[in-house]
């Protein structure tokens, strides 16, 4: 997804069984690009300007039950259909 002049910040939330972020160390974004054991890593722009994540499933802690990825507009911009 995208649009003319739009840039996005992509984030990942490592959620527990109640689907809440019970540990801030599993909120992965530009200012915190990896989890403590590096099971979740924001790699940044890859292959041009595409943001990429690396997820190593066998290293994700047991308490993390779901991963939720979000995209937010970085800076001034507006999305429409």
Helices and strands as residue ranges (DSSP letters): E 8-15, G 24-26, E 27-28, E 40-46, E 50-55, G 57-59, E 66-73
